[in-house]
Structure formats: structure tokens, C-alpha cells
Amino acid sequence: MRYVPSLLIGLAMVMLTGCGTPNQTAPKAKGLNIQAVGEQGPISDSDIPAVEQQLRNDIKIKTLDERPLKITQTAHTKKVSYVLFSMPNNDGLAVVTKQGGSVRILERLPIVSGDPKTNLVSYNTIIAGNRWDPDNGVLFGMVYNPYITGIEAYFRDTTKVKVDVKQSRGFIIVRPGTDTRFVQINAIGEGGLWWTSDSR
């Protein structure tokens, strides 16, 4: 019986040594890598070709000559980028993000094509509280009359925004916390007002 305490002590030391070994050899979790995958934000200029290719795939454009697609303008917030694109009978806005190094189109929103003789400007809106970029509302559109050189947008909070459309022929106006459906849009050309729409 006098050997029992010594035997128990020796057995306990072996068990403790065995339990400690896995903890020393277990790989450490790389928290920075896991966090980086979840990050989401706007794209950069170098990502535009990837956006164009995704748009071509989504709209099923097989060749560059089949239905020419052109990126006309971009705007960026902390969470996403807005990419205005133009193509025959299918103008629109892509909501784009970059996550883990990959570019992803979250949504494509249409702009109804305008007739240069009647609908000189066509536009659409995204209201604040949306699921992609809840802090911001967006007003976007295309100008179909070649003589219109500028867009003026008047919002309910009395804010006035002017955009030069001589080159881009389109506009993206980002307004924090705004219901952009309520807006007056004036299309300005040589000689003054050419077209207006008021939904305030």
C-alpha cells in the first residue's frame, strides 16, 4: 500500500503532460485573413474592366460588336460604387462592390430609353434605406438630346445640384439620407430650359 501514493502521483504527471501537448502544437487561427474576406467597399478604376465583363455576361453580349456597351460614369460611397452604363435600348445603373478582392454586381437598375424628340432625359432613383447602401439615396439618368449640356436637380430640402453632361451624357447624384423620388430635374441647353420634370 505504501507504493500507491507514488504510483498515483506518477500517473497524474503523465496525464498532465499528455494533455498539454496538443495545445502547444495546435495551429493558431489567422484572424486577419478571416476578417479581410468579410470586408466590403467601393471598387477602384482598375476594376472597371471586370465590371464591364460581368455586365456583358449578365446581359448576354457575346461579342464586342454585337451590342456595344459603354461605362459613362461612376460614383462611390463607403459601401458600394454606382456604375452608369449605356448600350442600345438597355441603359442602366449597376450597384457594385468589392469583397475579398472580387468584384460583384449586387443589382442592375434600368433606365427607360428616351426619345430625343420627346423624352429628352430619362432617370430613375434609389431611396435612402436601400439594402445595398442604406445611408444614401441616388438619382441617376441619361441625356438623350445632344443639345442639353447640364442637369439641375432640386430636392425637397432645398438643395440644388448641378451636373455637366456634355461629355458623359449621364449623371449620378448621391444624396445622404434622401428620398430621391421627390425631385425637380431641369435639363439646360443653349438658350435656357429644354426639359423639366417635377415630382416634389
N, C-alpha and C positions, 0 to 999 in steps of 0.2 A: 504493500500500500504506500510505502514511502516514496516509491518512484512515480506514483500517479500525478502529483502536482507538477513534477518536472516534465512529464510527458504532455500534460495539458498545456503548459506554457510553450513548449516547443511546437506543438500543433497549432496554437494560436498565432505564433510568429510566422509560420509557413503560410497560413491563410491570409494574414495581413499583407505579406509580401506578394502573394498571388493577386490579391485584389488591386494592388497599386499599379501593377504592370500595365494593364490596358489603358489606364488614364494617361500614362506617360507616352504611349505610342499612338494614341488616337489623333487623327489629323485635325487641325484647327479650322473652324469654319471661316471662310473668306467673306466677311460681312460686306466689304466694299463692293465686291463683284455682284453680290445679290442685290444690293441697293441700286447699282447702276442700271440693271435690267429694267427696274421699275420706273426710272426717270422718264418724263415725257416733256417735250418742249417744241419750240418752233424749228423749222428747217433753215438751212443756210443756202446761199446761192449755188453752191456746188451740188445741192440735192435736186435742183430743178430738172436735170435730165431724167432722174429716176421718177419724178412726179409725172413728167411727160409720158414716159414709157408705161406707167401704171394707168394713166388716163387712156392711152391708146388701147391697152389691153381691155380695160373696163368697157370702153365704147366699141370694142371690136374693130379697130382700124388695123388692117393687115399690112398696108404699105404706106410710106410717107406721102405718096401721090394720090392715094385713094380718097382721103378726106383730110386736107391739111389742118393741123391743129397748132395753135399759137398761144403761148403764155403771154398775156398782155400786161399783167400787173400782179404784185404780191404785197401783202401786209402781214405784220407779225404781232402777236401778243405773247405773254409769258407762257401760255399753254399750247397754242397752235399757230399755224400760218394759214392765211387765206390766199388762194391762188386763183386768179381770174383767167379763164381760158376762152379762146374763140375758135370756132370751127363752123362750117356751113350748117345752119339750122340746128345747132346744138351748143350754143354759148352757155357758160355756167361758171360756178364757183366751186372749187374743191377745198374742203376743210382738211388740212394735212398736219400730221405730227411726226416727230422723230422719237423713236423709243428703242433704247438699246442698240443704237447705230443703224436701225432700219427705218425707212420712210414708209409711212402708212397713210392712205387716204381714208379718213373717217366718214366722209359724206360728200356727195356731189349734189349741188343745188342748181336747178335750171334757171335760165333767163329766157323768157319767151322772145323769140326773134321779132324784131321790129321791121316795119315797112318804112323805108326812108321818106316816103311821101306823107305818111300819116303818123305812125308811131316813131317819132324821131329818137326817142330814148326808151329803153326797157330796163326795168330794175326789179330787184327782189330784196327781201330783208331777212335778217336773223335777229330775234329779240334777245335781250339780256335774260339770263336764266336758262339758256340752252344747255344741252348735256355735254357739249364739247368745250365750251369756253364761257361758263356761266356769268362771268363778270362783265362781259361785253356784248353790246348789240352791234350789228353790222348792216350797212346799207351798201349795196353793190349793183352795178348795172353796166350796160353797154350803150354807146352812142352810135346811131346808125345813119345820121345825116352828116355829110362831110363838112358842112359849113358851121357846125357847132364846135366851139373852141373851149368852152368851160361849163362846169356844173356848179350850181349853188344849192346847198341843202340847208333848210331852215327847220330846226327841231322845236318841239314844244317848250323846251326850257330856254328858248330864245337864242340858242347857239346857232351860229351861221358858219358853215364850212364851204370853202371854195376849192375846186379841183380843176386843174388844167388837163384837158383831154385831147389836146392837139396831136400828141404822139401815141398815147396808149389806146385811145378810143374807148376807154373803160374807166371805171372808178370803184374804189373800195374805201368806205369811210367807217372806221371803227369808233364806236361811241360807248365809253364805260357806263354801265347801268342804265342803258336807254332802250325803250321800246321803239325801235326804229320804224315801225309801221306808220307812226304818226309823224309825217314829214311833208314839207313842201319842197319840190325839186324844180329848179329853173334851169333851162338849157339856154346858154348865152352864146350868141354868134355875132358876126359883124352886123351892126345896126341895132343890137339890143336883144330882147327876149324872143326866142324862137319857139319854145315849147315849155309848158308848165304842168305840174301835177301836184295837187294839194290834198293830203289825207289827214290833216290835223284836225 
